[in-house]
Amino acid sequence: MRKVMSEPLTDIASRFSRYLSRLYPHNALVIFTRECAGRPRKVAGARDIVGRVTIDELEAIKKTVEIGGIREDTARFGGTMRRILAIRDQVDTLLVLVPKAASADAIDPAEVAALFGIVAVSIRHQVVQASPDYLAESRAASSERARTIAELTELHEATLTSILGTLRSHDLDDRRSRITASETALGALIALQSVGAANRALSEEAVTTAFARLQGELRPLLRHRHVDVDYVEPPADGRPLPGEIAHAARAMVRAIVLAFSAQTTLSRLRIAWDCDGDNVLIEIRDQGPGTIDRNGISRQLYGRLHTLSGRLDIETIAGWGSRVALTIPLDPPAARPNDHLLSTLNPRELEVLAHLSVGKRNRAIADELGVSESTIKFHVASLLRKLDVANRGEASAIGIRAGIVPGQTPTETTRSQR
């Protein structure tokens, strides 16, 4: 179970499926959570089943299972009626299994639910904390889904519009046939156009909604500090935030507010969000001693900002206060070769790759990171496998092209005035 939860979120369904296969034999497994904006379905098992499972099917099953409940029954799943085990965890994440033939060795469904509870909480934790792994996966999935929907929409809109034009021609006979076909094509066109709206509802948050959720999350952190907080809301007509950006922004603001709270005195905070059309702009400032831990904030935010190509600006004025500003692009940068492979590396493997990129050997990397040489050998072997390369030189080339170097931090300007 530790291995199931500790590796990147991308393959958590496959890892959990392998773990469960000995205890509860199954043909397919689907985890469904709307918290993962980019990839709400996490699947493993027979492609002819999981490849056909739709969001509508999962929503329909979810409605029949109360929170904390278990359902063993038949349901439409993957386009046909199948025997399923559905579990809806306390954090409102759904697990659906298609069991194999009954086995005397299979564990009780309640035990499956207990194991899934651990996985569901782990997923929620990664999403709420906006881990770099989650952000990379979510951004890649959101971009790919939006691109595919756009291409299909353009293709089918052109086809359906052409059909409508033909059917509406006065040169055709059989008025009733024309009307029926015209209505069918028009209905299909409307349904197709609604796909984009459904995608936005699944993967985006209104900027005002994201900010309201932030306020709710900050109240428990500041409850006992007696701090006056001035919230400056973003414009109501601001551009919606991709789900991963909303989660990341809230997680980073929480970390910054905790850093401000670590000062000996803190009486007033100003938290402002804005949107310039291309970026979400966040500013946190106080009227305090100006002693926030700049390096600590940079280290905490590095992974998330690097993944999202964000920028950090920190200013401190002794005796007057501090200011931290974040600029987070709403759109992903142009894809670079191997970006999808780099997103599979965990933070330690990225550190090792950074040192490989400047030609360091295992012993030097081990000394730099304070670990054993055998540990570095393990990380090198793992990243070579994940990057699908044969040697250190090829891995270094990928790191160099991606701009990964030792000690790299997000674009940061730190000005200290005394």
C-alpha positions in Angstrom: 0.0 0.0 0.0 2.9 2.3 0.6 4.1 1.7 -2.9 0.6 2.3 -4.3 0.4 5.7 -2.7 4.0 7.0 -2.8 4.6 6.9 -6.6 3.2 9.4 -9.1 -0.6 9.9 -9.2 -0.7 9.1 -12.9 -0.6 5.3 -12.4 -2.2 4.9 -9.1 -5.1 2.9 -10.5 -2.7 0.4 -12.1 -0.8 0.1 -8.9 -3.9 -0.4 -6.8 -5.3 -2.9 -9.3 -2.1 -5.0 -9.0 -2.3 -4.9 -5.2 -5.9 -5.9 -5.2 -5.6 -8.6 -7.8 -4.4 -11.2 -5.3 -7.1 -10.3 -2.8 -10.1 -9.5 -5.0 -9.6 -10.8 -8.6 -11.1 -8.4 -11.1 -11.1 -7.7 -14.8 -11.3 -3.9 -14.6 -10.9 -1.1 -12.1 -11.9 2.6 -12.3 -11.4 5.3 -9.7 -13.6 8.4 -10.3 -13.0 11.7 -8.6 -14.0 15.1 -9.9 -11.2 16.6 -7.7 -8.7 15.5 -10.3 -9.6 18.2 -12.9 -7.5 16.8 -15.7 -8.1 13.1 -15.3 -11.2 12.3 -13.2 -11.2 8.7 -14.4 -8.2 6.6 -13.4 -8.4 3.2 -15.0 -6.7 -0.2 -15.1 -7.6 -3.6 -16.6 -9.2 -4.8 -19.8 -9.1 -2.1 -22.4 -12.4 -3.3 -24.0 -14.1 -2.4 -20.7 -12.3 0.7 -19.3 -11.8 2.2 -22.7 -15.6 2.4 -23.1 -16.5 3.7 -19.6 -18.1 7.1 -19.7 -18.4 9.9 -17.2 -22.2 9.6 -17.4 -22.1 5.9 -16.5 -19.9 6.7 -13.5 -22.1 9.5 -12.4 -25.2 7.2 -12.7 -23.5 4.5 -10.5 -22.3 7.1 -8.0 -25.9 8.4 -7.5 -27.0 4.9 -6.4 -24.3 4.5 -3.7 -24.5 6.6 -0.6 -21.3 8.1 0.8 -19.5 5.4 2.8 -21.6 2.8 1.0 -21.0 -0.4 -1.0 -23.0 -1.7 -3.9 -22.8 -5.2 -5.4 -25.1 -5.5 -8.4 -25.3 -5.2 -12.1 -25.1 -1.8 -13.9 -24.3 -0.3 -17.3 -20.6 -0.1 -17.3 -18.4 0.2 -20.5 -21.5 0.2 -22.7 -23.1 -3.0 -21.4 -24.7 -4.5 -18.3 -22.0 -6.0 -16.1 -21.7 -7.3 -12.5 -19.9 -4.6 -10.5 -18.6 -3.8 -7.0 -19.0 0.0 -6.4 -17.6 1.7 -3.3 -18.1 5.4 -2.6 -15.6 6.5 0.0 -16.2 9.1 2.7 -14.2 11.7 0.7 -16.8 11.1 -2.2 -14.4 9.2 -4.4 -15.9 6.3 -6.4 -14.3 2.9 -7.0 -15.8 0.5 -9.5 -14.5 -3.1 -10.0 -15.6 -5.7 -12.5 -15.0 -8.9 -10.5 -13.9 -12.1 -12.1 -15.8 -15.3 -11.5 -16.6 -15.8 -7.8 -13.6 -17.0 -5.9 -13.6 -18.5 -2.4 -10.3 -16.7 -1.8 -11.6 -13.2 -2.4 -11.7 -10.9 0.6 -14.9 -9.3 1.9 -16.0 -6.1 0.0 -15.8 -4.2 3.3 -12.1 -4.9 3.4 -11.7 -3.7 -0.2 -13.5 -0.5 0.9 -11.1 -0.1 3.8 -8.1 -0.3 1.5 -9.7 2.0 -1.0 -10.3 4.5 1.8 -6.5 4.8 2.2 -6.0 5.4 -1.6 -8.9 7.9 -1.8 -7.5 10.0 1.1 -4.0 9.8 -0.6 -5.5 11.1 -3.9 -7.4 13.9 -2.1 -4.2 14.9 -0.2 -2.2 15.1 -3.4 -4.9 17.2 -5.1 -5.5 19.6 -2.2 -1.7 20.0 -1.6 -1.3 20.4 -5.5 1.8 18.2 -5.6 4.0 18.7 -8.7 3.1 15.2 -9.9 -0.6 16.0 -9.7 -0.2 19.3 -11.5 1.9 17.8 -14.3 -0.5 15.0 -14.9 -3.6 17.2 -14.7 -2.2 19.9 -17.0 -1.1 17.3 -19.6 -4.5 15.5 -19.5 -6.5 18.8 -19.6 -4.5 20.0 -22.6 -4.9 16.8 -24.5 -8.6 16.5 -23.8 -9.3 20.1 -24.8 -7.2 19.7 -28.0 -9.1 16.4 -28.9 -12.5 18.0 -28.2 -11.6 21.0 -30.3 -10.5 18.9 -33.3 -13.6 16.7 -33.1 -15.9 19.6 -32.7 -14.5 21.4 -35.8 -14.7 18.2 -37.9 -18.3 17.3 -36.9 -19.6 20.9 -37.0 -18.4 21.2 -40.6 -20.0 17.8 -41.5 -23.3 18.5 -39.7 -23.5 22.1 -41.1 -23.0 20.7 -44.6 -25.8 18.1 -44.0 -28.2 20.8 -42.8 -27.4 23.0 -45.8 -28.2 20.1 -48.2 -31.4 19.1 -46.4 -32.6 22.7 -46.4 -32.2 23.0 -50.1 -35.5 23.6 -52.0 -34.2 21.4 -54.8 -34.9 18.2 -52.7 -38.1 16.2 -52.7 -40.0 14.6 -49.8 -40.5 17.5 -47.4 -41.2 15.2 -44.4 -37.9 13.3 -44.9 -36.0 16.6 -45.1 -37.6 17.9 -41.9 -36.9 14.7 -40.0 -33.3 14.5 -41.1 -32.8 18.3 -40.6 -34.0 18.0 -37.0 -31.8 15.0 -36.3 -28.7 16.8 -37.6 -29.6 20.0 -35.7 -30.0 18.0 -32.5 -26.6 16.3 -33.1 -25.0 19.7 -33.7 -26.4 21.1 -30.5 -25.3 18.1 -28.5 -21.8 18.4 -30.0 -21.5 22.0 -29.0 -22.5 21.1 -25.5 -19.5 18.8 -25.2 -17.2 21.9 -24.8 -19.5 23.3 -22.1 -19.4 19.9 -20.3 -15.6 19.8 -20.5 -15.4 23.3 -19.0 -17.7 22.3 -16.1 -15.5 19.3 -15.4 -12.1 20.9 -15.6 -12.5 24.6 -14.7 -13.5 26.8 -11.7 -14.8 30.3 -11.8 -12.2 32.6 -10.5 -14.6 33.9 -7.8 -15.5 30.4 -6.7 -11.8 29.5 -6.4 -11.2 32.6 -4.3 -14.2 31.9 -2.1 -12.9 28.4 -1.4 -9.5 29.9 -0.5 -11.1 32.1 2.2 -12.8 29.0 3.7 -9.5 27.1 3.8 -7.6 30.0 5.4 -10.1 30.6 8.3 -8.9 27.6 10.4 -5.2 28.7 9.9 -5.8 32.2 11.2 -8.5 31.5 13.8 -6.2 31.9 16.8 -3.9 34.6 15.5 -6.4 37.5 15.8 -5.3 38.8 12.3 -7.3 41.2 10.3 -7.5 39.9 6.8 -8.4 42.1 3.9 -9.5 39.9 0.9 -9.5 41.7 -2.5 -11.7 39.6 -4.7 -10.9 39.0 -8.4 -13.3 40.5 -11.0 -16.5 38.4 -11.4 -16.0 38.3 -15.2 -12.4 37.1 -14.9 -11.3 34.1 -17.0 -12.1 30.7 -15.3 -9.2 28.9 -13.8 -8.2 25.4 -15.0 -8.8 23.0 -12.1 -5.1 22.3 -11.5 -4.3 26.1 -11.4 -7.1 26.6 -8.8 -5.8 23.9 -6.6 -2.2 25.0 -6.9 -3.0 28.7 -6.2 -4.9 27.8 -3.0 -2.1 25.4 -1.8 0.6 28.0 -2.4 -1.4 30.8 -0.7 -1.9 28.6 2.3 1.9 27.9 2.5 2.7 31.7 2.2 0.1 32.6 4.9 1.7 30.0 7.2 5.1 31.6 6.6 3.7 35.1 7.4 2.1 33.6 10.6 5.5 32.3 11.7 6.6 35.9 12.4 6.6 37.1 16.0 3.9 39.6 15.3 1.2 39.7 12.6 -1.7 42.0 12.9 -2.9 42.5 9.3 -2.8 40.6 6.0 -4.0 41.7 2.5 -4.7 38.9 0.1 -5.5 39.9 -3.5 -6.3 37.9 -6.6 -6.6 39.3 -10.1 -6.6 37.9 -13.7 -5.1 39.7 -16.7 -6.5 37.2 -19.2 -3.3 35.2 -19.5 -2.3 34.8 -15.8 -3.8 34.6 -12.4 -2.0 37.3 -10.3 -1.8 36.7 -6.5 -0.4 39.1 -3.9 -0.1 38.6 -0.2 1.3 41.5 2.0 1.4 42.3 5.7 2.2 45.1 8.1 4.7 43.2 10.1 8.4 43.1 11.1 9.5 42.0 7.5 11.1 38.8 8.8 9.5 36.1 6.6 11.7 33.2 5.6 12.3 34.0 1.9 14.4 30.9 1.2 11.8 28.7 3.0 9.0 30.1 0.9 11.0 29.6 -2.3 11.8 26.0 -1.5 8.2 25.2 -0.6 6.8 26.7 -3.8 9.5 25.6 -6.2 8.0 22.3 -7.3 4.5 23.7 -8.1 5.8 26.9 -9.7 8.3 25.0 -11.9 5.6 22.6 -13.1 3.2 25.5 -14.0 6.0 27.8 -15.3 5.0 30.4 -12.6 7.0 33.3 -11.2 7.7 34.4 -7.7 8.5 37.8 -6.4 9.4 38.5 -2.7 10.0 41.8 -1.1 10.8 42.6 2.6 11.3 45.9 4.4 12.5 45.6 7.9 10.1 47.0 10.4 7.4 47.7 7.7 6.3 44.4 6.2 6.7 41.9 3.4 5.1 41.2 0.1 4.9 37.9 -1.9 3.5 37.9 -5.5 2.8 35.0 -7.7 2.1 35.0 -11.4 0.7 31.7 -12.8 0.0 31.2 -16.5 -3.5 30.0 -17.2 -2.4 28.2 -20.4 0.4 25.5 -20.6 3.5 26.5 -22.5 4.1 25.1 -25.9 4.9 21.4 -25.5 8.5 20.4 -25.6 9.8 16.9 -26.5 9.8 14.5 -23.6 7.7 16.8 -21.4 5.3 13.8 -20.8 8.2 11.7 -19.7 9.6 14.2 -17.4 6.2 14.4 -15.6 6.7 10.8 -14.5 9.8 11.6 -12.5 9.4 12.2 -8.8 11.1 15.2 -7.1 14.3 13.3 -6.1 14.7 11.9 -9.6 14.4 15.4 -11.0 17.2 16.5 -8.7 19.4 13.6 -9.8 18.6 14.4 -13.5 19.6 18.1 -12.9 23.0 16.9 -11.7 23.4 14.5 -14.6 22.7 17.4 -16.9 25.9 19.1 -15.8 28.0 15.9 -16.1 28.3 14.9 -12.4 29.1 11.3 -11.5 27.2 9.2 -8.9 29.7 9.9 -6.1 29.5 13.7 -6.6 25.7 13.6 -6.7 25.6 11.5 -3.6 27.8 13.9 -1.7 25.7 16.9 -2.9 22.4 15.3 -1.9 23.6 13.7 1.3 22.7 10.2 0.4 24.6 7.0 -0.4 26.1 6.2 -3.8 23.9 3.1 -4.0 20.8 5.3 -3.6 21.9 7.5 -6.5 22.5 4.4 -8.6 18.9 3.3 -7.8 17.5 6.7 -8.8 19.6 6.8 -12.0 18.3 3.4 -13.1 14.7 4.5 -12.3 14.9 7.7 -14.3 16.6 6.0 -17.3 13.7 3.5 -17.3 11.0 6.2 -17.0 12.6 8.4 -19.7 13.0 5.4 -22.0 16.7 6.0 -22.7 19.7 3.7 -22.8 22.3 5.7 -20.9 23.2 8.7 -18.8 24.1 10.8 -21.8 20.7 10.5 -23.4 19.0 11.4 -20.1 21.3 14.4 -19.7 20.3 15.6 -23.2 16.6 15.5 -22.2 17.4 17.4 -18.9 19.4 20.1 -20.8 16.7 20.6 -23.4 14.1 21.0 -20.6 16.3 23.5 -18.8 16.7 21.4 -15.7 19.9 22.4 -13.8 21.0 22.0 -10.2 19.7 24.6 -7.8 17.1 25.8 -10.3 14.3 27.8 -8.8 11.3 29.5 -10.4 12.0 32.9 -11.8 12.4 34.9 -8.6 13.3 38.4 -7.7 14.1 38.9 -4.0 14.7 42.4 -2.9 15.6 43.2 0.7 15.8 46.8 2.0 17.0 47.6 5.4 
